[in-house]
Amino acid sequence: MPTVIKVENLSKAYQIGQIGTGTLQSDFRRWYAKARGKEDPFLKIGETNDRTTKSEGDVVWSLKDINFEIEQGDAVGIIGRNGAGKSTLLKILSRVTAPTTGKITGNGRVASLLEVGTGFHPELTGRENIYLNGAILGMRKKEITHKFDEIVDFAGVERYIDTPVKRYSSGMYVRLAFAVAAHLESEILIVDEVLAVGDAEFQKKCLGKMGEVSKGEGKTVLFVSHNMAAVRNLCNKGIILKNGELNFKGTGEEAIDAYITNQIEVSKLSLNDLERRQTRNRLRFTDICFKDENGISKKDFIVGRFLEIEVSFIAIEELYMCKTLRVDVGINDIYGNRVTWASTAMLIDKIDPEKGSVSFIIQKILLNEGAYNVNLFCESNEGIEDWIENASGFNMLFEDFYKTGRRLPERQGVFVSEFQIFQ
């Protein structure tokens, strides 16, 4: 397949602080004051000229030396933590912003959906915005008219098509914006994770359409998402960004596995020292331990057997007076989907903060084979006390694996049902 996008040594820097005052005279006065060691004459009220902070010339590199190629018909998932540079990369590929260094070679018309209503004029109607977007993409009026009914039907906004889009809800906005981007005659479709605005049914519809344009029409799709299940189902290629750098590129499955492995490695840090949390520091999770029926700490468990999740914490005396205090454990699969949940609030109103631990006993854990991550959450009647996502994890294995090495088939659901067979 021919290469439609080639990225070479791509970097993007953003300058920290105020870049300029707006006039040459004022810029000179600022420079002259700084040269004499005086206060900046254009500081805003409440600001101080603190030289321990970063200077005006400091920059943040959102992307650093990115190199990759994308072939025609590829559906590429771009994944990474918040702040990794995913949206910046899409903006550069969409020609919304220019790179600081490096270059992009593209072959084909690009339709992009980066933010809700990107390219829409709020005063124009839905009908007028469809034609406006098509014109921006270089399409003729005849081409847009040919696709018009299909776009409106997909978006489900026929009743409001002649209403100014400023009166649309955010859901209607994104439905119409996606419908325009997906149906107009472009060779490359770029979609940031704006689909989270739509409801579940529309998200499913959008993923189906992206799969159709990629596999059926041979178009190239670039898709940013934190939903690993969506990336797995849609994308045949994957790219991982980490701190602005290209961390991994390969097939979609390989990229997801590499990303999840990295997330699990991060979760091995001591919970007490972990700063990746939302906390008021009145109660702080310090440890989580998974045990079998013999009280032995381990990471691998048998489908249908015993599992104990012991959560340790430290709390200040102020919490002893709270009316309610609960601890939750949320168990997610490797794609971040919640599969089950347990809370002390289901059985008692308040845990004893002085004891420093609470255990959740599951007599028969019927999760299917695979790796699972655990979120920890504590809340009192005064609000959230501590919250850690991906605090730790455990693995589920089929019992026969230890005897014969036989594994259960992959992707046959989350839970294993107990059943009998009669003939």
N, C-alpha and C positions, 0 to 999 in steps of 0.2 A: 504494500500500500504506500502511496506517496505521503511524504511528510507535509503536514499542513501548518504546524507551529514548531518553530525551532528557537529555543531560548539559549543565549550564549552569554555567560559571565554577567548575569543580570543582578544589579544591586539597586536598592532604593534607600536614600537617607532623608530623614526629616530633621529640620533644625529646631532646637529647643529654644523656647523664649520668643520675645518679640523680634521680628526680623528687621523691621524698619518703622520709622514714625510716619512715613507717608510723604515727606518732603525732603529735598536735599539739604535745605537750610537747617531743619530740625535734626536731621541725622548728623550734620557737622557739629551742631551744638552739643549733642550727646557725646560724640567722639571727643570733643575738646574738653568737656567736663571730666570724662573718664581719664584722659591723658594727664590731667592735673590732679587726679586723685579725689575729685569732687563727686558729690551725689549726682545721680542721673536726674537732670531737670524734668524728665518726662515720666518719672515714677508715678504710679497711681497712688491714691490715698490708701494708707495701710501697708504699702510695700516698703521694704528696706533694701538698702544696697549691700546685701550680705555676700561677701566674696568667698564664703565657704561653700556656696551653692554653685551649680553649674553655670558657666558663662554663656553669653549670648551666642557664641560661636559653636557650642557643643551640638552634636548631632546624634540621632539615634538611627541605627541601620535596621530598617524593617526587613530588608532582604539583603543577603550577602552571597555573591558569586553563585547564582543559580544556573544550572545547565540541564536541559532535557529536551527531548523531541517527542512530538505527538503525531501519530499517523492518522490518516483519514479513516473515519468510522470508529475510532477509539472512544470509549466512555471512560473518562479519567476521574477518579475520586481524589480530591485533595483534602488531606486530613491533618490534624495537629491540634495542639492545645490553643486556648484563646491567646492572642498576641503572637502567634507563630509566624504571621505574615501571609496568611491565606487570602484574605480579602484584598490586601495590597497587590498580591500577585495577579488576582483577577482584574483589578482596576487597570493594571499596566497592560495586560493582555487585551482588555477592552478598549484601550487607548483613552481611558478617562484621565490618567495621569502618565507622566513620562518617567522612564527609569533615570537614575542618577548616572549609572554606568552600565555598559553592556548593550545588547541589542536583541530585538525579536524579529524573526522573519516569519511572516504569515502568508497563507495562501487561501483566501476565501473570505466571504462576507461574514461578519460576526454579529450575532444577536445576544445581548447580555441582559441579565436580570440581577442586579447587584443589591439594590435596595427597593423597598416598597414604592412603586410608582416612579422608578427612575425614568426620566425622559418624558413624563406626563406633565402637561400644563394644567394646573388646577382649575382654571377658568373655562377650559374647553370641555366639551362633552366627551363621553366615552367613544362615540362614533368619530369625532374629530381627532381624538388622540390616537386612535388606531391608524388613521391616515397619516398623522404627523409622525408616528413612530416608523411607519413603513417608508416614508419619505426620507427620514434620517438614515435609514438603512440602505437607501439608494434604490428603493423599489418604485416602479411606476404605479400610477393610480389604478390602472387596469389590473395589475397583479394583485394589489391589495383588495380591490373589489371582489376578485375571484375567491379570495380566502375569507372575506368578511363574515359571511354567515357562519362558517365553521368556527371562527374565533369567538363570536358572540355566543354560540351554542356551548362551546367548551367552557367559557367563563361563567355562563349562567346569569348574565346581567341584561338580558334582552329587554326587560321592562324598563331599565334605567339607562339604556344606551344613549338616549338624547338628553341626559341629565349631566350637568357639570361634575367632573370627577371629584371636585373638592367636597361634594356631598356624599361620596361613597364611604362606606365603612372600610377599615383596613383590610378586612377579608375580601371585599369586593374589589378593592384596589389591586391587591396582589393577584387575584384570580384573572383579572383582565390583563394585567401586566405580563403574567406568565403566558397567557393564551396568545398574546401578540408576539412575544419573543419566540415561542415554540412553533407557531404556524407560518410566520413570514419566511420568505425564501432566503435563508442564510445557510452557509455551510458549517458554521461553528456556533454552538449554543453554550453560553457560559451562565451558570446559575449559582449564586451564593445561597446561603441557607436562609433565604427569605420565606421558604415554604412553610416554616414553623408558624407563620401567621395564619395560614389556612387551617380548616378543620381536617380531621383524619381522612375523611372520604376524599377531599380535594387533594391532599398530599398523595394519596394512593393513585389518584387520577393523573397527577403531575408526573410521578415516577413512571407510570405506565407510558405516558406520552414521551418522556425522555428516552425510555427504552425503545420505543417505536421509531423515533427519529434517528437513534444510533444504529440499531440493528436492522431496521426495515428500510430506512431511507439513506443509510450510509453517511449520515452527518456525524460530526465530532461533537462530543459533549464533555464539558468540564464542570464538575459538580463538587462544591464545598459543602460538607455536612459533618455533624458530630454523631449522626445516626449511622452506626456501623452496619446495621441490618440493611439500610437503604443503599449504602455504598456497595455492600456485598452483592445485593440483587441486581444493581444497575451497572456497576463498573467492571470492566475487564482489566483496567490498569489502575495503579494507585501510586500516589506521591505523598510522602510524609514531610512536613515542614516542622522544624524545631528551632526556635530562637532565630528565625529568619534564614536558616540554612536548610539545604536539601538534605534530609536525614536518611531517606530511603526512596527508591523507585523500583517498581516491579509489577507483578500482577495485582489485581484488587485483593485477592485472598492473602497474598504474601504481605501486602502493605498493612492490612488489618491485623494480621498475626504479629507483625513487627511492632505496630503501635500499641497493641494490647500488652505484649511482653514488656515494653518500656513502661507502661502504666503500672504493671504489677511490680516491676523493679523499684519504681518510685515509692510504692506503698510499703516496702520493706523497712522504711525508716521507723525509728521508735515513735510511737504515737505521742508520747509526752513531749518530744522535741519537734514534732511536725507543726509547721506554721501554716500549712495549706488547709485552713479550717476557718469556720465562722464561730467565734467564741466570745463570751463575756468574761472569761477567766474566773468564774465563780465555781464552775465544775469543768474538769478537763479530763478527757479520756486519756488513759496512760498505756493501756494494753488490751489486746484482744487475742483470745486463745480458743482453738478448736480442739475438742476432746472426743474420744470414743467412749464406749460403755465402761471401759476399765479406767477411765480418767487419764488416759495417755494422750498427751498433746501431739497432734499430727496435722498434716495438710490433705491427705488422701482418705476418702471415705467411700463406703460401699453403698450403692443404690439400695434403698429400702431398709437400711440399718440405722443405728443410733447416732445422733450428733448433738453435742453440747457446745454452745457458743458462750464463752465466759468473757464478759466485758468489765475491765477494771477502770477506776477513775479516782480522782481526788476532788474534794469539795470543801468549800469554806463554810464556817458555822452559820453564816447568813442564810444558807439554803435550808438549814434544818427547820426554819420557821415557815417555809413555803407551804401553801395549801396542797398543791399538786406538783409532782415531779415524775416524769416518765422518761424511759430510755427505749429507743426503737433500734432494731437492726433491719435494714433493707437489703435483700439479696438480689443482685443483678447478674444477668448473663454477661458474657464477654463483649457483647455489643451495646451494653449500657441499658438494656431493657429490664425493668423490674419484674422479677419472676415470683417473689413472695416476700412477706413482711411479717415481723412479729413485734409486739409492743407490750411493755409492762402495763400500759393503760387498759389493755384488754382484760386484765385480771385484778389489778390493784390500782388505787388512785395515786399512791405515792410510794416510791422506793425509799429505802433508808440511806440517805447520803453518807451517813457515818460509817457504814459497812464497807464502802469502797469498791464493791463489785456486785454484779448481777449476772445470773446465768439463765440462758434460754435452753430448755431441754426439748429436743425433737426426737421422739421415740423411733419414728420411721421417716427418714428423709427420702422423699420420692422424686428428687430431681434427677433428670436424665444425665448421662455422662457428659463431662465437660468441666470447664473452669468457671468459677463464680466469684464475684467481688462483693464485699460487704460495706455498706454505708452505716455510720453510727450517728445517732441523733439524740439529743437530750433537750427537753423543754420543761420549764416550770410554768406556773400560772402568770409569771412576769415576762415570759418570752423565751426565745431560743437561748440555751446555755452553752451548748457545744454541738458542732456539726462537722463531720468529716466524711467526704466522699472517697470511695475506694480505699478504705482504711486498711483492708487486708483481703485475703481470699483463700479459697480451698478448692479441691478437685473432687469430682464424683466419678467413681469407676464401677463398672459392672462386675459382679462377683466372679464370673467365669474368667475375667481377665487374669486373675491370680492363678487360676488352675490351668487354663488352656491358651491364654493370650487372646481369646476371642473378644471382639469389641461389639457393642451395639451399633446399628447403622447410624450414620450421622444425620442430623437435622430431622429427627422424627418426633419433634415436639420438645417441650420443656419438662413435662412431668411423665413419670412412668406409672401407668395404672396397674393395680393388682387385678388379675383376672384368672378365671379357670376355663378349661376347654372341655366340652362334652360332645360326644359323637353318638 
